[in-house]
Amino acid sequence: MKKSAFRLLIIMMISGGCQTAPPEYAGNFPPGVEIYDFQLNLSEINHKLDNEILHAELTWWWRTPYRYGGTKLSGIDCSAFIQRVYFGLGYRIPRTTGDQKDSGKSVSKKKLLIGDLLLFDMSGRGISHVGIYVGNGYFMHASSSKGVTLSRFWRSYYQKRFRRARRLVW
């Protein structure tokens, strides 16, 4: 895989919460994450996905505002974001978080690969948010407070709300 494919994963903006999340980053990327310095863990690459297309999809949606029920660049919710990214990769998946939570196969959070879905209970009433794991402990999601953004999966805020991971492509 080309170096550019590894660099693209840095910008990967993937799902992680339709509900409001606490403020994390004032700039485009978290402190210490540089687009050219990102060291991808090779054990996290899913070789069944085209990482360049995934990167392009994530870049396209970056900072799109959150809108419940939204499906466009003018506003998108978490599950529509996931559906659109996967459609760009050539896969059809369900539209809602409720349906996405049962798609694919279950995977341990200790064995995550890039592209795996991360499902969260943000309200205490069941799974309500979905994101895409992008490697090195980060995931992209459509946040209700930030729109499409990048967050740290291992933060206690997300770990307390994490319920399951699903692999759609294997």
N, C-alpha and C positions, 0 to 999 in steps of 0.2 A: 504494500500500500504506500502511496506517495506521501511525502512529508506534508504536502498541502492538505491531504485528507485528515492528517492528525491535527493540523492547525485549525481546520474548519470546525473541529469538535469543540474548540474553546468557545466559539461564538454561539454554540448550540444553545438555543433557548427553548426550553421544554417545560412542559406542564408542571403544575404543582399547587394549584389551589384556586378554586372558584371563590372561596371565602377570603375575607380580608386577612392578610398576613402582616406581621409586624414589619416596620421599615428595616431594610437591610443595607442597601447600597445607594449612595447618592449619585454615583456615576453609572456608566454603562455596565461595567464589570466589577465584581467584588474586589476589595483591596488585595493586592498580591497576585491577581490573575491577569496575566498579560497575554494578549492574543498570540504573540510570537514565542512566548516562553512556556506555554502550557505543556506539561509533560504527561501525555496520555498513558495510562496503564494499559499495556497491550493485552492483558488478560481480560479487559473489559470490552473489547471490540467484538461486535456481532458481525461476522463475515458474511452473513446472509443479507445484510442491509447495504445499500449503496450510500456510504457515508458522505459522499460529495453532494448527493441529492438531499440527504437529510440536512446537511449544513445549509444548503441553499434555501430549503423550506424554512428553517429556523431563522435565518437571516432575513428572509422576506417578511416574517411575522413580527420580528423584534419590536418591542414597545407598542404593538397594536393595543389600543385601549380595551379594557374589559367591558363587556356588555352581556348581561344575562340573556341567553337565547340568541346572541349574536353569532354570525357565521362569516363576517366579512372583515376587510381591513379597517373599516370604520368602527368596528367593535366586535369582539369575539369572546365566547365563554370557554372554560377549560376543556370541556369535552369536544366542542366543535374544533378547537385548536388541534387537539390530538387527531381527530378525524381528518382534518385538512392536511396535516403533516403526513399522515400515513397514506392518504390518497395521492399526495405528491410522490410518495415512494412506490406507488402502484398497488396499494392494498386498500380494500374496502373494509371498514370497521363500523360498528354501530355508532350512532350519533350521541347518545346520552351516557353520562357517567354510570347510571344504573345498569345499562347494557354492557358498557365497556368493562365493568368490574368482573364480569364472568367470561370475557373473551380470552382466547389463547390458553396458555397453561400457567399454573402457579410456579413461582420461582422464589427462592429464599433471598432475603435482602443481602445476604452475604455473598450471593452469586449473581449479582446484577450485571447485565450487559447493556451497552449503549442501545437505546431504543426501547428498553423495557418500560412498561407503564407502572407508575407509582400511584397507589390509591390511598386517599386520606379521608378520615372522618373529621371534618373541620367544625361541626356544630354539636357533636355528641348524639346525633340522630341517625347515624349510618354514613356510609361512604357518600361523599358529596364533592370530592375534588380529585382531579387526575392530572398527572404530569408525565414527562418522558425523561428517563435517566440519560444523561449525556456523558457520564464518566467522571472519574476523580471526585466523586461525592457531590456532584452538581446535577440539578435537573431543571428543565424548562417547563414553564406552565403559564397559564393565563391567570394572573393574580387579580382579584377584584380591586386592589389598591394600586397596582403598578402596571396592569396589562401584561402582555407577554414579557416574561423576564426570566432571569437565571437565579436560582436559590441553592443554598447548601442543604443537601438532603440530611446530613448527619446532625444538623442543629437540633437541639432538644425540642424546639417548637414543633418541628415536623416529625420528629421521632415519636413524640407523644400522640400524634394524630395519625401516624402511618398505620394502615391496616393490612395491606397486601401489595404484592408486585405480580405482574402478569407479563409473560413473554408472548408476543403476537407472531414473531418470526423466528423460526429455529430450524 
